[in-house]
Amino acid sequence: MKSTIIGATTLLQLQENIDSVNVVLEKEVFAELDAIHNRYPNPAP
């Protein structure tokens, strides 16, 4: 799952937001994000 928070104030920012659908993260990045989330869950228990 992925998400982009759009708050563009210029056409360049809007284009960068649109282009973000093409970003591919490596499995290692997801593992690091999961580790952070496990340490600092939101919402916290």
CHARMM-style PDB file with segment names, atoms N, HN, CA, C and O in Angstrom:
ATOM      1  N   MET     1       0.841  -1.160   0.000  1.00  0.00      PROA
ATOM      2  CA  MET     1       0.000   0.000   0.000  1.00  0.00      PROA
ATOM      3  C   MET     1       0.895   1.234   0.000  1.00  0.00      PROA
ATOM      4  O   MET     1       1.953   1.245   0.629  1.00  0.00      PROA
ATOM      5  N   LYS     2       0.466   2.260  -0.703  1.00  0.00      PROA
ATOM      6  HN  LYS     2      -0.393   2.251  -1.215  1.00  0.00      PROA
ATOM      7  CA  LYS     2       1.216   3.500  -0.685  1.00  0.00      PROA
ATOM      8  C   LYS     2       0.248   4.672  -0.741  1.00  0.00      PROA
ATOM      9  O   LYS     2      -0.911   4.535  -1.131  1.00  0.00      PROA
ATOM     10  N   SER     3       0.754   5.810  -0.344  1.00  0.00      PROA
ATOM     11  HN  SER     3       1.696   5.922  -0.027  1.00  0.00      PROA
ATOM     12  CA  SER     3      -0.089   6.992  -0.283  1.00  0.00      PROA
ATOM     13  C   SER     3       0.767   8.229  -0.502  1.00  0.00      PROA
ATOM     14  O   SER     3       1.946   8.253  -0.150  1.00  0.00      PROA
ATOM     15  N   THR     4       0.173   9.236  -1.075  1.00  0.00      PROA
ATOM     16  HN  THR     4      -0.785   9.217  -1.361  1.00  0.00      PROA
ATOM     17  CA  THR     4       0.821  10.528  -1.236  1.00  0.00      PROA
ATOM     18  C   THR     4      -0.081  11.577  -0.631  1.00  0.00      PROA
ATOM     19  O   THR     4      -1.275  11.632  -0.927  1.00  0.00      PROA
ATOM     20  N   ILE     5       0.497  12.413   0.220  1.00  0.00      PROA
ATOM     21  HN  ILE     5       1.466  12.368   0.460  1.00  0.00      PROA
ATOM     22  CA  ILE     5      -0.256  13.528   0.776  1.00  0.00      PROA
ATOM     23  C   ILE     5      -0.042  14.706  -0.172  1.00  0.00      PROA
ATOM     24  O   ILE     5       1.070  15.216  -0.310  1.00  0.00      PROA
ATOM     25  N   ILE     6      -1.116  15.123  -0.814  1.00  0.00      PROA
ATOM     26  HN  ILE     6      -2.020  14.709  -0.702  1.00  0.00      PROA
ATOM     27  CA  ILE     6      -0.994  16.190  -1.795  1.00  0.00      PROA
ATOM     28  C   ILE     6      -1.314  17.526  -1.146  1.00  0.00      PROA
ATOM     29  O   ILE     6      -2.387  17.714  -0.571  1.00  0.00      PROA
ATOM     30  N   GLY     7      -0.373  18.444  -1.247  1.00  0.00      PROA
ATOM     31  HN  GLY     7       0.498  18.291  -1.714  1.00  0.00      PROA
ATOM     32  CA  GLY     7      -0.541  19.796  -0.744  1.00  0.00      PROA
ATOM     33  C   GLY     7       0.252  20.739  -1.630  1.00  0.00      PROA
ATOM     34  O   GLY     7       0.889  21.675  -1.148  1.00  0.00      PROA
ATOM     35  N   ALA     8       0.207  20.483  -2.929  1.00  0.00      PROA
ATOM     36  HN  ALA     8      -0.311  19.722  -3.321  1.00  0.00      PROA
ATOM     37  CA  ALA     8       1.012  21.240  -3.875  1.00  0.00      PROA
ATOM     38  C   ALA     8       0.535  22.684  -3.964  1.00  0.00      PROA
ATOM     39  O   ALA     8      -0.662  22.972  -3.988  1.00  0.00      PROA
ATOM     40  N   THR     9       1.519  23.580  -4.011  1.00  0.00      PROA
ATOM     41  HN  THR     9       2.491  23.346  -3.991  1.00  0.00      PROA
ATOM     42  CA  THR     9       1.201  24.994  -4.218  1.00  0.00      PROA
ATOM     43  C   THR     9       1.771  25.510  -5.534  1.00  0.00      PROA
ATOM     44  O   THR     9       1.527  26.653  -5.922  1.00  0.00      PROA
ATOM     45  N   THR    10       2.537  24.651  -6.222  1.00  0.00      PROA
ATOM     46  HN  THR    10       2.735  23.722  -5.907  1.00  0.00      PROA
ATOM     47  CA  THR    10       3.055  25.017  -7.542  1.00  0.00      PROA
ATOM     48  C   THR    10       2.831  23.853  -8.491  1.00  0.00      PROA
ATOM     49  O   THR    10       2.608  22.721  -8.062  1.00  0.00      PROA
ATOM     50  N   LEU    11       2.894  24.143  -9.789  1.00  0.00      PROA
ATOM     51  HN  LEU    11       3.075  25.062 -10.137  1.00  0.00      PROA
ATOM     52  CA  LEU    11       2.745  23.070 -10.768  1.00  0.00      PROA
ATOM     53  C   LEU    11       3.880  22.060 -10.663  1.00  0.00      PROA
ATOM     54  O   LEU    11       3.666  20.869 -10.887  1.00  0.00      PROA
ATOM     55  N   LEU    12       5.091  22.518 -10.324  1.00  0.00      PROA
ATOM     56  HN  LEU    12       5.265  23.486 -10.143  1.00  0.00      PROA
ATOM     57  CA  LEU    12       6.221  21.601 -10.162  1.00  0.00      PROA
ATOM     58  C   LEU    12       5.966  20.639  -9.006  1.00  0.00      PROA
ATOM     59  O   LEU    12       6.227  19.442  -9.130  1.00  0.00      PROA
ATOM     60  N   GLN    13       5.464  21.143  -7.891  1.00  0.00      PROA
ATOM     61  HN  GLN    13       5.252  22.115  -7.790  1.00  0.00      PROA
ATOM     62  CA  GLN    13       5.145  20.270  -6.763  1.00  0.00      PROA
ATOM     63  C   GLN    13       4.055  19.274  -7.142  1.00  0.00      PROA
ATOM     64  O   GLN    13       4.130  18.105  -6.766  1.00  0.00      PROA
ATOM     65  N   LEU    14       3.054  19.719  -7.874  1.00  0.00      PROA
ATOM     66  HN  LEU    14       2.993  20.669  -8.180  1.00  0.00      PROA
ATOM     67  CA  LEU    14       1.989  18.825  -8.310  1.00  0.00      PROA
ATOM     68  C   LEU    14       2.542  17.722  -9.204  1.00  0.00      PROA
ATOM     69  O   LEU    14       2.158  16.560  -9.071  1.00  0.00      PROA
ATOM     70  N   GLN    15       3.446  18.085 -10.119  1.00  0.00      PROA
ATOM     71  HN  GLN    15       3.758  19.029 -10.228  1.00  0.00      PROA
ATOM     72  CA  GLN    15       4.041  17.082 -11.005  1.00  0.00      PROA
ATOM     73  C   GLN    15       4.857  16.076 -10.215  1.00  0.00      PROA
ATOM     74  O   GLN    15       4.814  14.881 -10.506  1.00  0.00      PROA
ATOM     75  N   GLU    16       5.606  16.546  -9.211  1.00  0.00      PROA
ATOM     76  HN  GLU    16       5.640  17.518  -8.975  1.00  0.00      PROA
ATOM     77  CA  GLU    16       6.371  15.626  -8.365  1.00  0.00      PROA
ATOM     78  C   GLU    16       5.436  14.673  -7.624  1.00  0.00      PROA
ATOM     79  O   GLU    16       5.731  13.485  -7.491  1.00  0.00      PROA
ATOM     80  N   ASN    17       4.305  15.199  -7.140  1.00  0.00      PROA
ATOM     81  HN  ASN    17       4.065  16.164  -7.249  1.00  0.00      PROA
ATOM     82  CA  ASN    17       3.328  14.339  -6.466  1.00  0.00      PROA
ATOM     83  C   ASN    17       2.772  13.290  -7.419  1.00  0.00      PROA
ATOM     84  O   ASN    17       2.661  12.119  -7.053  1.00  0.00      PROA
ATOM     85  N   ILE    18       2.429  13.685  -8.610  1.00  0.00      PROA
ATOM     86  HN  ILE    18       2.519  14.636  -8.907  1.00  0.00      PROA
ATOM     87  CA  ILE    18       1.889  12.755  -9.606  1.00  0.00      PROA
ATOM     88  C   ILE    18       2.932  11.704  -9.964  1.00  0.00      PROA
ATOM     89  O   ILE    18       2.614  10.520 -10.074  1.00  0.00      PROA
ATOM     90  N   ASP    19       4.177  12.138 -10.146  1.00  0.00      PROA
ATOM     91  HN  ASP    19       4.435  13.100 -10.057  1.00  0.00      PROA
ATOM     92  CA  ASP    19       5.252  11.215 -10.515  1.00  0.00      PROA
ATOM     93  C   ASP    19       5.579  10.215  -9.407  1.00  0.00      PROA
ATOM     94  O   ASP    19       6.200   9.186  -9.668  1.00  0.00      PROA
ATOM     95  N   SER    20       5.166  10.509  -8.173  1.00  0.00      PROA
ATOM     96  HN  SER    20       4.661  11.346  -7.961  1.00  0.00      PROA
ATOM     97  CA  SER    20       5.509   9.623  -7.057  1.00  0.00      PROA
ATOM     98  C   SER    20       4.880   8.240  -7.194  1.00  0.00      PROA
ATOM     99  O   SER    20       5.309   7.304  -6.518  1.00  0.00      PROA
ATOM    100  N   VAL    21       3.873   8.090  -8.053  1.00  0.00      PROA
ATOM    101  HN  VAL    21       3.524   8.849  -8.602  1.00  0.00      PROA
ATOM    102  CA  VAL    21       3.281   6.755  -8.234  1.00  0.00      PROA
ATOM    103  C   VAL    21       4.269   5.791  -8.882  1.00  0.00      PROA
ATOM    104  O   VAL    21       4.056   4.579  -8.856  1.00  0.00      PROA
ATOM    105  N   ASN    22       5.335   6.313  -9.457  1.00  0.00      PROA
ATOM    106  HN  ASN    22       5.507   7.298  -9.477  1.00  0.00      PROA
ATOM    107  CA  ASN    22       6.327   5.477 -10.122  1.00  0.00      PROA
ATOM    108  C   ASN    22       7.505   5.094  -9.220  1.00  0.00      PROA
ATOM    109  O   ASN    22       8.419   4.395  -9.656  1.00  0.00      PROA
ATOM    110  N   VAL    23       7.484   5.550  -7.969  1.00  0.00      PROA
ATOM    111  HN  VAL    23       6.741   6.118  -7.614  1.00  0.00      PROA
ATOM    112  CA  VAL    23       8.570   5.246  -7.040  1.00  0.00      PROA
ATOM    113  C   VAL    23       8.430   3.801  -6.559  1.00  0.00      PROA
ATOM    114  O   VAL    23       7.352   3.368  -6.152  1.00  0.00      PROA
ATOM    115  N   VAL    24       9.529   3.076  -6.615  1.00  0.00      PROA
ATOM    116  HN  VAL    24      10.405   3.428  -6.946  1.00  0.00      PROA
ATOM    117  CA  VAL    24       9.552   1.690  -6.160  1.00  0.00      PROA
ATOM    118  C   VAL    24      10.568   1.599  -5.025  1.00  0.00      PROA
ATOM    119  O   VAL    24      11.741   1.930  -5.196  1.00  0.00      PROA
ATOM    120  N   LEU    25      10.097   1.145  -3.864  1.00  0.00      PROA
ATOM    121  HN  LEU    25       9.144   0.877  -3.726  1.00  0.00      PROA
ATOM    122  CA  LEU    25      10.986   0.995  -2.718  1.00  0.00      PROA
ATOM    123  C   LEU    25      11.467  -0.446  -2.623  1.00  0.00      PROA
ATOM    124  O   LEU    25      10.724  -1.384  -2.909  1.00  0.00      PROA
ATOM    125  N   GLU    26      12.711  -0.605  -2.220  1.00  0.00      PROA
ATOM    126  HN  GLU    26      13.315   0.157  -1.987  1.00  0.00      PROA
ATOM    127  CA  GLU    26      13.302  -1.929  -2.047  1.00  0.00      PROA
ATOM    128  C   GLU    26      12.730  -2.593  -0.793  1.00  0.00      PROA
ATOM    129  O   GLU    26      12.222  -1.917   0.102  1.00  0.00      PROA
ATOM    130  N   LYS    27      12.819  -3.918  -0.740  1.00  0.00      PROA
ATOM    131  HN  LYS    27      13.232  -4.467  -1.466  1.00  0.00      PROA
ATOM    132  CA  LYS    27      12.329  -4.666   0.415  1.00  0.00      PROA
ATOM    133  C   LYS    27      13.014  -4.214   1.702  1.00  0.00      PROA
ATOM    134  O   LYS    27      12.393  -4.202   2.765  1.00  0.00      PROA
ATOM    135  N   GLU    28      14.294  -3.843   1.612  1.00  0.00      PROA
ATOM    136  HN  GLU    28      14.799  -3.853   0.748  1.00  0.00      PROA
ATOM    137  CA  GLU    28      15.038  -3.406   2.790  1.00  0.00      PROA
ATOM    138  C   GLU    28      14.443  -2.122   3.372  1.00  0.00      PROA
ATOM    139  O   GLU    28      14.408  -1.951   4.591  1.00  0.00      PROA
ATOM    140  N   VAL    29      13.985  -1.237   2.520  1.00  0.00      PROA
ATOM    141  HN  VAL    29      14.013  -1.376   1.530  1.00  0.00      PROA
ATOM    142  CA  VAL    29      13.369   0.009   2.995  1.00  0.00      PROA
ATOM    143  C   VAL    29      12.086  -0.307   3.744  1.00  0.00      PROA
ATOM    144  O   VAL    29      11.832   0.260   4.806  1.00  0.00      PROA
ATOM    145  N   PHE    30      11.272  -1.210   3.200  1.00  0.00      PROA
ATOM    146  HN  PHE    30      11.478  -1.672   2.337  1.00  0.00      PROA
ATOM    147  CA  PHE    30      10.049  -1.605   3.895  1.00  0.00      PROA
ATOM    148  C   PHE    30      10.373  -2.245   5.242  1.00  0.00      PROA
ATOM    149  O   PHE    30       9.659  -2.018   6.219  1.00  0.00      PROA
ATOM    150  N   ALA    31      11.423  -3.030   5.305  1.00  0.00      PROA
ATOM    151  HN  ALA    31      12.003  -3.214   4.512  1.00  0.00      PROA
ATOM    152  CA  ALA    31      11.818  -3.665   6.564  1.00  0.00      PROA
ATOM    153  C   ALA    31      12.212  -2.605   7.589  1.00  0.00      PROA
ATOM    154  O   ALA    31      11.858  -2.719   8.762  1.00  0.00      PROA
ATOM    155  N   GLU    32      12.930  -1.593   7.164  1.00  0.00      PROA
ATOM    156  HN  GLU    32      13.218  -1.501   6.211  1.00  0.00      PROA
ATOM    157  CA  GLU    32      13.317  -0.512   8.065  1.00  0.00      PROA
ATOM    158  C   GLU    32      12.092   0.265   8.541  1.00  0.00      PROA
ATOM    159  O   GLU    32      11.993   0.616   9.717  1.00  0.00      PROA
ATOM    160  N   LEU    33      11.169   0.531   7.635  1.00  0.00      PROA
ATOM    161  HN  LEU    33      11.249   0.246   6.680  1.00  0.00      PROA
ATOM    162  CA  LEU    33       9.941   1.237   8.019  1.00  0.00      PROA
ATOM    163  C   LEU    33       9.126   0.408   9.005  1.00  0.00      PROA
ATOM    164  O   LEU    33       8.580   0.948   9.967  1.00  0.00      PROA
ATOM    165  N   ASP    34       9.040  -0.892   8.774  1.00  0.00      PROA
ATOM    166  HN  ASP    34       9.484  -1.330   7.992  1.00  0.00      PROA
ATOM    167  CA  ASP    34       8.322  -1.774   9.693  1.00  0.00      PROA
ATOM    168  C   ASP    34       8.976  -1.772  11.073  1.00  0.00      PROA
ATOM    169  O   ASP    34       8.282  -1.782  12.090  1.00  0.00      PROA
ATOM    170  N   ALA    35      10.296  -1.759  11.110  1.00  0.00      PROA
ATOM    171  HN  ALA    35      10.859  -1.751  10.284  1.00  0.00      PROA
ATOM    172  CA  ALA    35      11.004  -1.749  12.395  1.00  0.00      PROA
ATOM    173  C   ALA    35      10.695  -0.458  13.164  1.00  0.00      PROA
ATOM    174  O   ALA    35      10.490  -0.492  14.377  1.00  0.00      PROA
ATOM    175  N   ILE    36      10.662   0.658  12.469  1.00  0.00      PROA
ATOM    176  HN  ILE    36      10.828   0.686  11.483  1.00  0.00      PROA
ATOM    177  CA  ILE    36      10.335   1.934  13.113  1.00  0.00      PROA
ATOM    178  C   ILE    36       8.897   1.907  13.623  1.00  0.00      PROA
ATOM    179  O   ILE    36       8.613   2.326  14.745  1.00  0.00      PROA
ATOM    180  N   HSD    37       7.999   1.407  12.779  1.00  0.00      PROA
ATOM    181  HN  HSD    37       8.229   1.067  11.868  1.00  0.00      PROA
ATOM    182  CA  HSD    37       6.595   1.348  13.185  1.00  0.00      PROA
ATOM    183  C   HSD    37       6.403   0.429  14.390  1.00  0.00      PROA
ATOM    184  O   HSD    37       5.609   0.734  15.279  1.00  0.00      PROA
ATOM    185  N   ASN    38       7.118  -0.683  14.424  1.00  0.00      PROA
ATOM    186  HN  ASN    38       7.763  -0.930  13.701  1.00  0.00      PROA
ATOM    187  CA  ASN    38       7.015  -1.601  15.560  1.00  0.00      PROA
ATOM    188  C   ASN    38       7.534  -0.956  16.841  1.00  0.00      PROA
ATOM    189  O   ASN    38       7.025  -1.221  17.930  1.00  0.00      PROA
ATOM    190  N   ARG    39       8.551  -0.105  16.701  1.00  0.00      PROA
ATOM    191  HN  ARG    39       8.964   0.110  15.816  1.00  0.00      PROA
ATOM    192  CA  ARG    39       9.113   0.565  17.882  1.00  0.00      PROA
ATOM    193  C   ARG    39       8.232   1.729  18.334  1.00  0.00      PROA
ATOM    194  O   ARG    39       8.093   1.982  19.531  1.00  0.00      PROA
ATOM    195  N   TYR    40       7.640   2.432  17.374  1.00  0.00      PROA
ATOM    196  HN  TYR    40       7.753   2.227  16.402  1.00  0.00      PROA
ATOM    197  CA  TYR    40       6.814   3.604  17.673  1.00  0.00      PROA
ATOM    198  C   TYR    40       5.454   3.453  16.978  1.00  0.00      PROA
ATOM    199  O   TYR    40       5.185   4.147  15.998  1.00  0.00      PROA
ATOM    200  N   PRO    41       4.601   2.560  17.473  1.00  0.00      PROA
ATOM    201  CA  PRO    41       3.317   2.330  16.807  1.00  0.00      PROA
ATOM    202  C   PRO    41       2.419   3.570  16.867  1.00  0.00      PROA
ATOM    203  O   PRO    41       2.458   4.351  17.818  1.00  0.00      PROA
ATOM    204  N   ASN    42       1.629   3.713  15.838  1.00  0.00      PROA
ATOM    205  HN  ASN    42       1.597   3.078  15.066  1.00  0.00      PROA
ATOM    206  CA  ASN    42       0.680   4.831  15.801  1.00  0.00      PROA
ATOM    207  C   ASN    42      -0.660   4.261  15.380  1.00  0.00      PROA
ATOM    208  O   ASN    42      -0.737   3.738  14.268  1.00  0.00      PROA
ATOM    209  N   PRO    43      -1.669   4.313  16.129  1.00  0.00      PROA
ATOM    210  CA  PRO    43      -1.662   4.931  17.465  1.00  0.00      PROA
ATOM    211  C   PRO    43      -0.980   4.057  18.487  1.00  0.00      PROA
ATOM    212  O   PRO    43      -1.001   2.829  18.393  1.00  0.00      PROA
ATOM    213  N   ALA    44      -0.388   4.690  19.444  1.00  0.00      PROA
ATOM    214  HN  ALA    44      -0.371   5.687  19.520  1.00  0.00      PROA
ATOM    215  CA  ALA    44       0.328   3.955  20.492  1.00  0.00      PROA
ATOM    216  C   ALA    44      -0.657   3.143  21.326  1.00  0.00      PROA
ATOM    217  O   ALA    44      -1.775   3.594  21.574  1.00  0.00      PROA
ATOM    218  N   PRO    45      -0.255   1.950  21.762  1.00  0.00      PROA
ATOM    219  CA  PRO    45      -1.154   1.117  22.579  1.00  0.00      PROA
ATOM    220  C   PRO    45      -1.394   1.728  23.948  1.00  0.00      PROA
ATOM    221  OT1 PRO    45      -2.124   1.158  24.759  1.00  0.00      PROA
TER     222      PRO     45
END
